[in-house]
């Protein structure tokens, strides 16, 4: 067994063996992932049969919950994230209310870039906004390496608080290099990502340097979250689906692969998510993901073919359907459950985040409904 050093240095060429045959990584014996090893989420993420289907919702924390709005107050979400007691409570709220099988850390994908001083904020109702977007090599100086204990001690304190309280796995996360780069380059949320695509093709050397920097930041951030108590990680490449498979392969995949490689030794599941990624699912699995998120555009059976064996799937209810009333939600959920449970390794989720206008009672019913479903594979496979 590797030692339990608190070091953030990962062996770059970590062996490419399945990471969670045993939890033999550098995690201490009292790490929550050991106690929670037989939880539904962790079993499904290892592609083991489960007694019930695990369920959680992307963006379950915050958004539509009245108790979140009451606690959050006005101002930037970064202020709420900076207060560990508040961030831990917001993380717990959906676990309490819905009874979901995983908690997702209340933070944001732009937190590390903000913490190292790039100059980025999250404007309510808009999203991440950058005062001076990244345009040239000199702007890379505003993006130094992340020292998690120095730059994001508040995030680590939140994780520590949660590790002591949760009886379901905590999913830590980071923004993927491409999706974070898209915000730094565009300066604000964008539909076409025109500046980002032009950048990668006109100055590939600077693009790859930027992606390397962002990959290192994502690794440092997620390693630190796991070392202090997260039991899984998810890399959000929300906007990767805007790219052609060829551009994804040339400009993005090598960097996301490095992120996954440098987390392998921790022995916790590594999930990979994006929207509109139907044509990228094979690559998103191949870069080293243990779990791949699927949106509603791709049936789970087809997704399973694309990611190949040994990779768990997560998804894929269209979040908009949650606004259409319970009969619609139930019918869609039943179809998805039947497709998803065709093989072990399935986690129910939405195909993207909870919409702010969602009635929490729908997600409550949906959680119960998923839990009542009998997965066929539970008895068929061993
Ligand atoms: O369950 C959770 O919500 C966990 C915490 C979480 C947030 N952001 C908090 C948040 C997570 C996992 C994220 C990830 C994130 N942030 C992504 C990837 C996931 C995805 O949905 O694709 C992205 C692209 C961002 C960037 C970002 N932050 C956007 C686009 C927005 C929306 C702006 C808006 O107001 O509509 C944010 C703000 C944000 N981050 C909110 C929350 C709860 C909502 C606004 C608020 O309360 O201030």
Boltz pocket constraint, residues with backbone or C-beta under 6 A from the ligand:
constraints:
  - pocket:
      binder: B
      contacts: [[A, 57], [A, 58], [A, 59], [A, 60], [A, 61], [A, 62], [A, 63], [A, 72], [A, 75], [A, 76], [A, 77], [A, 104], [A, 105], [A, 106], [A, 107], [A, 108], [A, 109], [A, 110], [A, 122], [A, 123], [A, 124], [A, 125], [A, 126], [A, 127], [A, 128], [A, 173], [A, 189], [A, 236], [A, 238], [A, 352], [A, 353]]
      max_distance: 6.0
